[in-house]
Amino acid sequence: QPFIGPGVRIIKSHLFSEHIDFLRETWPHVPIVMVHRADDACLGWWVKCGHFDITYPDYNEYFKDLRTMSGIIRRQNAAIRQACREYPGQQPETNLQLARMLGIKIPPAQYQQNYAESDIKVTVI
């Protein structure tokens, strides 16, 4: 149902990081937003957000422990960096710039974010 009707759809998943070629070939006109943080920052954020206690998505079937999770994060981040090298893109500095690039509603003031200050690199390919 989320794909029925008009409008913009934003689909987020770290699992897409290893399938950028497929996404680019299948939907060449659709922007792909690549978000990259350092490996340790990704793992730290995941732990802060609840790690294996997160109810959705359920990571327990394939992320057995922190060592495994760390390895998966490293692999996915490497795929993001590779895609950003292979596909030229734009790098917004804020989520306001990103919203304008995507043609979506500007976030309210309390949700504005400067990516450099947050140690995040965003690339739209």
MDTraj code that builds the backbone (N, CA, C; nanometers):
import mdtraj as md
import numpy as np

residues = "GLN PRO PHE ILE GLY PRO GLY VAL ARG ILE ILE LYS SER HIS LEU PHE SER GLU HIS ILE ASP PHE LEU ARG GLU THR TRP PRO HIS VAL PRO ILE VAL MET VAL HIS ARG ALA ASP ASP ALA CYS LEU GLY TRP TRP VAL LYS CYS GLY HIS PHE ASP ILE THR TYR PRO ASP TYR ASN GLU TYR PHE LYS ASP LEU ARG THR MET SER GLY ILE ILE ARG ARG GLN ASN ALA ALA ILE ARG GLN ALA CYS ARG GLU TYR PRO GLY GLN GLN PRO GLU THR ASN LEU GLN LEU ALA ARG MET LEU GLY ILE LYS ILE PRO PRO ALA GLN TYR GLN GLN ASN TYR ALA GLU SER ASP ILE LYS VAL THR VAL ILE".split()
xyz = np.array([
    [0.0783, -0.1207, 0.0000],
    [0.0000, 0.0000, 0.0000],
    [0.0830, 0.1279, 0.0000],
    [0.2035, 0.1321, 0.0574],
    [0.2771, 0.2584, 0.0563],
    [0.3119, 0.3055, -0.0848],
    [0.3047, 0.2164, -0.1832],
    [0.3443, 0.2534, -0.3181],
    [0.2263, 0.2860, -0.4072],
    [0.1065, 0.2891, -0.3517],
    [-0.0131, 0.3186, -0.4287],
    [-0.0428, 0.4678, -0.4181],
    [-0.0708, 0.5305, -0.5317],
    [-0.1092, 0.6707, -0.5318],
    [0.0072, 0.7637, -0.5589],
    [-0.0247, 0.8900, -0.5779],
    [0.0790, 0.9886, -0.6116],
    [0.1612, 1.0286, -0.4888],
    [0.2722, 1.0929, -0.5146],
    [0.3528, 1.1480, -0.4065],
    [0.4903, 1.0864, -0.3994],
    [0.5729, 1.1471, -0.3188],
    [0.7116, 1.1052, -0.2996],
    [0.7163, 0.9965, -0.1930],
    [0.7990, 0.8959, -0.2160],
    [0.8196, 0.7909, -0.1175],
    [0.9668, 0.7916, -0.0775],
    [0.9930, 0.7900, 0.0493],
    [1.1299, 0.7788, 0.0986],
    [1.1397, 0.6436, 0.1673],
    [1.2281, 0.5606, 0.1159],
    [1.2466, 0.4266, 0.1697],
    [1.3883, 0.4209, 0.2252],
    [1.4022, 0.3933, 0.3543],
    [1.5327, 0.3934, 0.4189],
    [1.5728, 0.2517, 0.4562],
    [1.6975, 0.2187, 0.4266],
    [1.7495, 0.0905, 0.4717],
    [1.8996, 0.0863, 0.4526],
    [1.9692, 0.0479, 0.5559],
    [2.1138, 0.0273, 0.5445],
    [2.1419, -0.0942, 0.4571],
    [2.0438, -0.1828, 0.4428],
    [2.0631, -0.3019, 0.3600],
    [2.0764, -0.2672, 0.2119],
    [2.0251, -0.1517, 0.1704],
    [2.0369, -0.1090, 0.0306],
    [2.1815, -0.0799, -0.0080],
    [2.2670, -0.0555, 0.0883],
    [2.4037, -0.0103, 0.0597],
    [2.4801, -0.1046, -0.0323],
    [2.4491, -0.2313, -0.0278],
    [2.5202, -0.3288, -0.1108],
    [2.4470, -0.3592, -0.2418],
    [2.3452, -0.2792, -0.2728],
    [2.2658, -0.3020, -0.3944],
    [2.2453, -0.1729, -0.4744],
    [2.3374, -0.0789, -0.4603],
    [2.3229, 0.0502, -0.5268],
    [2.3235, 0.0346, -0.6787],
    [2.4074, -0.0520, -0.7325],
    [2.4086, -0.0725, -0.8780],
    [2.2707, -0.1161, -0.9272],
    [2.2086, -0.2114, -0.8581],
    [2.0749, -0.2582, -0.8957],
    [1.9736, -0.1440, -0.8881],
    [1.9767, -0.0677, -0.7799],
    [1.8825, 0.0437, -0.7641],
    [1.9015, 0.1473, -0.8741],
    [2.0260, 0.1793, -0.9042],
    [2.0561, 0.2809, -1.0060],
    [2.0120, 0.2319, -1.1437],
    [2.0332, 0.1053, -1.1739],
    [1.9940, 0.0501, -1.3037],
    [1.8423, 0.0365, -1.3152],
    [1.7767, -0.0024, -1.2085],
    [1.6334, -0.0272, -1.2104],
    [1.5521, 0.1024, -1.2079],
    [1.5979, 0.1994, -1.1301],
    [1.5285, 0.3277, -1.1188],
    [1.6286, 0.4404, -1.1409],
    [1.6748, 0.4598, -1.2656],
    [1.7798, 0.5588, -1.2919],
    [1.7393, 0.7030, -1.2628],
    [1.6114, 0.7331, -1.2633],
    [1.5637, 0.8700, -1.2429],
    [1.5368, 0.9034, -1.0957],
    [1.5500, 0.8058, -1.0079],
    [1.5171, 0.8251, -0.8668],
    [1.6436, 0.8617, -0.7893],
    [1.6393, 0.9694, -0.7098],
    [1.7572, 1.0029, -0.6293],
    [1.7788, 0.9003, -0.5187],
    [1.9041, 0.8697, -0.4951],
    [1.9421, 0.7808, -0.3847],
    [2.0232, 0.8653, -0.2876],
    [1.9806, 0.8684, -0.1638],
    [2.0484, 0.9475, -0.0613],
    [2.1382, 0.8539, 0.0179],
    [2.2677, 0.8773, 0.0060],
    [2.3664, 0.7972, 0.0780],
    [2.4066, 0.8744, 0.2046],
    [2.3950, 0.8098, 0.3192],
    [2.4319, 0.8719, 0.4460],
    [2.5451, 0.7896, 0.5062],
    [2.6550, 0.8581, 0.5352],
    [2.7718, 0.7865, 0.5874],
    [2.8181, 0.8486, 0.7187],
    [2.8390, 0.7629, 0.8151],
    [2.9031, 0.7972, 0.9430],
    [3.0197, 0.7016, 0.9608],
    [3.1117, 0.7379, 1.0448],
    [3.2223, 0.6488, 1.0762],
    [3.1675, 0.5191, 1.1360],
    [3.2394, 0.4099, 1.1150],
    [3.1952, 0.2785, 1.1625],
    [3.1631, 0.2787, 1.3122],
    [3.2530, 0.3335, 1.3924],
    [3.2315, 0.3352, 1.5375],
    [3.1091, 0.4177, 1.5750],
    [3.0870, 0.5287, 1.5045],
    [2.9696, 0.6124, 1.5319],
    [2.8411, 0.5370, 1.4984],
    [2.8432, 0.4608, 1.3890],
    [2.7258, 0.3807, 1.3522],
    [2.6946, 0.2776, 1.4603],
    [2.7969, 0.2068, 1.5037],
    [2.7766, 0.1049, 1.6056],
    [2.7294, 0.1689, 1.7364],
    [2.7901, 0.2795, 1.7730],
    [2.7497, 0.3497, 1.8953],
    [2.6059, 0.3964, 1.8900],
    [2.5641, 0.4501, 1.7748],
    [2.4257, 0.4958, 1.7598],
    [2.3295, 0.3783, 1.7705],
    [2.3632, 0.2683, 1.7069],
    [2.2784, 0.1493, 1.7112],
    [2.2626, 0.0995, 1.8550],
    [2.3721, 0.0962, 1.9301],
    [2.3670, 0.0536, 2.0699],
    [2.2815, 0.1520, 2.1505],
    [2.3013, 0.2819, 2.1277],
    [2.2247, 0.3845, 2.1992],
    [2.0747, 0.3719, 2.1720],
    [2.0408, 0.3339, 2.0503],
    [1.8993, 0.3234, 2.0123],
    [1.8343, 0.1940, 2.0600],
    [1.9112, 0.1045, 2.1206],
    [1.8501, -0.0149, 2.1781],
    [1.9111, -0.1464, 2.1348],
    [2.0091, -0.1455, 2.0475],
    [2.0769, -0.2623, 1.9897],
    [1.9825, -0.3803, 1.9741],
    [2.0086, -0.4943, 2.0313],
    [1.9282, -0.6140, 2.0063],
    [1.7888, -0.6071, 2.0690],
    [1.7626, -0.5031, 2.1469],
    [1.6297, -0.4877, 2.2063],
    [1.5339, -0.4106, 2.1160],
    [1.5834, -0.3622, 2.0011],
    [1.4966, -0.2924, 1.9060],
    [1.3927, -0.3924, 1.8558],
    [1.2667, -0.3511, 1.8534],
    [1.1620, -0.4437, 1.8097],
    [1.1427, -0.4428, 1.6581],
    [1.1758, -0.3309, 1.5914],
    [1.1645, -0.3260, 1.4460],
    [1.2760, -0.2398, 1.3922],
    [1.3514, -0.2856, 1.2982],
    [1.3485, -0.4226, 1.2490],
    [1.4131, -0.5187, 1.3488],
    [1.3812, -0.6452, 1.3356],
    [1.4350, -0.7479, 1.4239],
    [1.5680, -0.7955, 1.3667],
    [1.6769, -0.7580, 1.4312],
    [1.8112, -0.7920, 1.3851],
    [1.8588, -0.9287, 1.4343],
    [1.7883, -0.9900, 1.5280],
    [1.8391, -1.1083, 1.5964],
    [1.8705, -1.2269, 1.5067],
    [1.8020, -1.2411, 1.3945],
    [1.8263, -1.3580, 1.3102],
    [1.9638, -1.3568, 1.2447],
    [2.0148, -1.2397, 1.2127],
    [2.1408, -1.2372, 1.1387],
    [2.2502, -1.1537, 1.2031],
    [2.2220, -1.0757, 1.3050],
    [2.3254, -1.0030, 1.3772],
    [2.3384, -1.0687, 1.5142],
    [2.4294, -1.1634, 1.5280],
    [2.4354, -1.2478, 1.6473],
    [2.4959, -1.1796, 1.7695],
    [2.5924, -1.0888, 1.7465],
    [2.6599, -1.0247, 1.8578],
    [2.7217, -0.8941, 1.8085],
    [2.7806, -0.8173, 1.8993],
    [2.8375, -0.6874, 1.8617],
    [2.9522, -0.7001, 1.7623],
    [3.0311, -0.8042, 1.7734],
    [3.1406, -0.8241, 1.6780],
    [3.0855, -0.8450, 1.5362],
    [2.9820, -0.9276, 1.5249],
    [2.9189, -0.9499, 1.3945],
    [2.8580, -0.8209, 1.3426],
    [2.7875, -0.7488, 1.4296],
    [2.7248, -0.6229, 1.3903],
    [2.8300, -0.5235, 1.3425],
    [2.9413, -0.5156, 1.4111],
    [3.0492, -0.4250, 1.3726],
    [3.1025, -0.4592, 1.2333],
    [3.1187, -0.5870, 1.2057],
    [3.1655, -0.6296, 1.0736],
    [3.0668, -0.5949, 0.9634],
    [2.9388, -0.6111, 0.9920],
    [2.8354, -0.5773, 0.8937],
    [2.8348, -0.4270, 0.8680],
    [2.8472, -0.3477, 0.9724],
    [2.8538, -0.2023, 0.9574],
    [2.9733, -0.1638, 0.8711],
    [3.0898, -0.2224, 0.8969],
    [3.2093, -0.1922, 0.8162],
    [3.1842, -0.2248, 0.6687],
    [3.1247, -0.3394, 0.6423],
    [3.0975, -0.3813, 0.5040],
    [2.9976, -0.2868, 0.4358],
    [2.8915, -0.2513, 0.5062],
    [2.7915, -0.1620, 0.4479],
    [2.8474, -0.0216, 0.4264],
    [2.9266, 0.0272, 0.5194],
    [2.9884, 0.1584, 0.5022],
    [3.0869, 0.1583, 0.3859],
    [3.1595, 0.0502, 0.3673],
    [3.2503, 0.0398, 0.2524],
    [3.1709, 0.0451, 0.1216],
    [3.0546, -0.0191, 0.1189],
    [2.9694, -0.0166, -0.0004],
    [2.9170, 0.1249, -0.0260],
    [2.8836, 0.1978, 0.0782],
    [2.8380, 0.3365, 0.0629],
    [2.9505, 0.4224, 0.0057],
    [3.0702, 0.4097, 0.0614],
    [3.1837, 0.4885, 0.0104],
    [3.2121, 0.4553, -0.1358],
    [3.2050, 0.3270, -0.1705],
    [3.2286, 0.2841, -0.3086],
    [3.1239, 0.3437, -0.4025],
    [2.9980, 0.3398, -0.3639],
    [2.8913, 0.3954, -0.4480],
    [2.9094, 0.5450, -0.4667],
    [2.9522, 0.6148, -0.3629],
    [2.9739, 0.7593, -0.3738],
    [3.0908, 0.7908, -0.4683],
    [3.1885, 0.7005, -0.4764],
    [3.2990, 0.7191, -0.5720],
    [3.2535, 0.6888, -0.7145],
    [3.1714, 0.5858, -0.7318],
    [3.1290, 0.5420, -0.8649],
    [3.0240, 0.6315, -0.9277],
    [2.9365, 0.6884, -0.8473],
    [2.8266, 0.7692, -0.8990],
    [2.8430, 0.9133, -0.8524],
    [2.8742, 1.0031, -0.9451],
    [2.8874, 1.1434, -0.9043],
    [2.7565, 1.1936, -0.8434],
    [2.7678, 1.2759, -0.7447],
    [2.6474, 1.3247, -0.6789],
    [2.6683, 1.4616, -0.6194],
    [2.5661, 1.5065, -0.5510],
    [2.5692, 1.6341, -0.4812],
    [2.5779, 1.6069, -0.3322],
    [2.6438, 1.6976, -0.2611],
    [2.6585, 1.6805, -0.1176],
    [2.5958, 1.7986, -0.0439],
    [2.4710, 1.7816, -0.0011],
    [2.4077, 1.8891, 0.0758],
    [2.4765, 1.9035, 0.2110],
    [2.4793, 2.0268, 0.2598],
    [2.5412, 2.0527, 0.3897],
    [2.4406, 2.0451, 0.5042],
    [2.3126, 2.0582, 0.4709],
    [2.2079, 2.0576, 0.5731],
    [2.0878, 1.9788, 0.5226],
    [1.9975, 1.9461, 0.6159],
    [1.8762, 1.8783, 0.5715],
    [1.7814, 1.9731, 0.4977],
    [1.7995, 2.1039, 0.5136],
    [1.7228, 2.2005, 0.4341],
    [1.7636, 2.1903, 0.2873],
    [1.8952, 2.1875, 0.2635],
    [1.9447, 2.1721, 0.1261],
    [1.9009, 2.0380, 0.0681],
    [1.9061, 1.9332, 0.1491],
    [1.8640, 1.8013, 0.1019],
    [1.7167, 1.8031, 0.0626],
    [1.6318, 1.8619, 0.1442],
    [1.4891, 1.8683, 0.1128],
    [1.4668, 1.9427, -0.0192],
    [1.5393, 2.0505, -0.0393],
    [1.5255, 2.1255, -0.1655],
    [1.5707, 2.0410, -0.2842],
    [1.6811, 1.9681, -0.2691],
    [1.7306, 1.8814, -0.3766],
    [1.6276, 1.7756, -0.4139],
    [1.5608, 1.7216, -0.3126],
    [1.4647, 1.6137, -0.3346],
    [1.3258, 1.6651, -0.3709],
    [1.3048, 1.7959, -0.3551],
    [1.1740, 1.8524, -0.3841],
    [1.0683, 1.8107, -0.2839],
    [1.1096, 1.7997, -0.1581],
    [1.0152, 1.7619, -0.0524],
    [1.0021, 1.8765, 0.0464],
    [0.9070, 1.8641, 0.1356],
    [0.8777, 1.9676, 0.2345],
    [1.0002, 1.9949, 0.3232],
    [1.0233, 2.1222, 0.3474],
    [1.1333, 2.1651, 0.4346],
    [1.1003, 2.1257, 0.5793],
    [1.1975, 2.0707, 0.6526],
    [1.1689, 2.0326, 0.7922],
    [1.1479, 2.1554, 0.8801],
    [1.0681, 2.1406, 0.9852],
    [1.0494, 2.2511, 1.0801],
    [1.1822, 2.2875, 1.1466],
    [1.1872, 2.4072, 1.2002],
    [1.3116, 2.4600, 1.2591],
    [1.3718, 2.3665, 1.3636],
    [1.2897, 2.3024, 1.4454],
    [1.3442, 2.2172, 1.5513],
    [1.4091, 2.0903, 1.4972],
    [1.3889, 2.0599, 1.3693],
    [1.4479, 1.9399, 1.3101],
    [1.5560, 1.9720, 1.2083],
    [1.6024, 2.0950, 1.2053],
    [1.7078, 2.1307, 1.1101],
    [1.8409, 2.0738, 1.1575],
    [1.9213, 2.0289, 1.0599],
    [2.0462, 1.9607, 1.0933],
    [2.1565, 2.0042, 0.9980],
    [2.2725, 2.0328, 1.0548],
    [2.3930, 2.0581, 0.9779],
    [2.4726, 1.9283, 0.9800],
    [2.4951, 1.8714, 0.8616],
    [2.5570, 1.7392, 0.8563],
    [2.7015, 1.7392, 0.9052],
    [2.7784, 1.8416, 0.8712],
    [2.9180, 1.8461, 0.9158],
    [2.9250, 1.8523, 1.0687],
    [2.8382, 1.9313, 1.1300],
    [2.8360, 1.9416, 1.2763],
    [2.7972, 1.8091, 1.3409],
    [2.7196, 1.7293, 1.2682],
    [2.6780, 1.5985, 1.3188],
    [2.7732, 1.4869, 1.2765],
    [2.8830, 1.5236, 1.2092],
    [2.9825, 1.4286, 1.1614],
    [2.9206, 1.3231, 1.0702],
    [2.8337, 1.3717, 0.9805],
    [2.7652, 1.2871, 0.8832],
    [2.7966, 1.3398, 0.7436],
    [2.8201, 1.2511, 0.6514],
    [2.8389, 1.2901, 0.5119],
    [2.7182, 1.2385, 0.4327],
    [2.6514, 1.3290, 0.3628],
    [2.5338, 1.2937, 0.2833],
    [2.5660, 1.3219, 0.1374],
    [2.5375, 1.2252, 0.0528],
    [2.5573, 1.2388, -0.0910],
    [2.4297, 1.1924, -0.1607],
    [2.3820, 1.2721, -0.2551],
    [2.2652, 1.2351, -0.3340],
    [2.3154, 1.1957, -0.4725],
    [2.2898, 1.0706, -0.5080],
    [2.3349, 1.0222, -0.6407],
    [2.2130, 0.9966, -0.7283],
])
top = md.Topology()
chain = top.add_chain()
for i, resn in enumerate(residues, 1):
    res = top.add_residue(resn, chain, resSeq=i)
    for name in ("N", "CA", "C"):
        top.add_atom(name, md.element.get_by_symbol(name[0]), res)
traj = md.Trajectory(xyz[None], top)
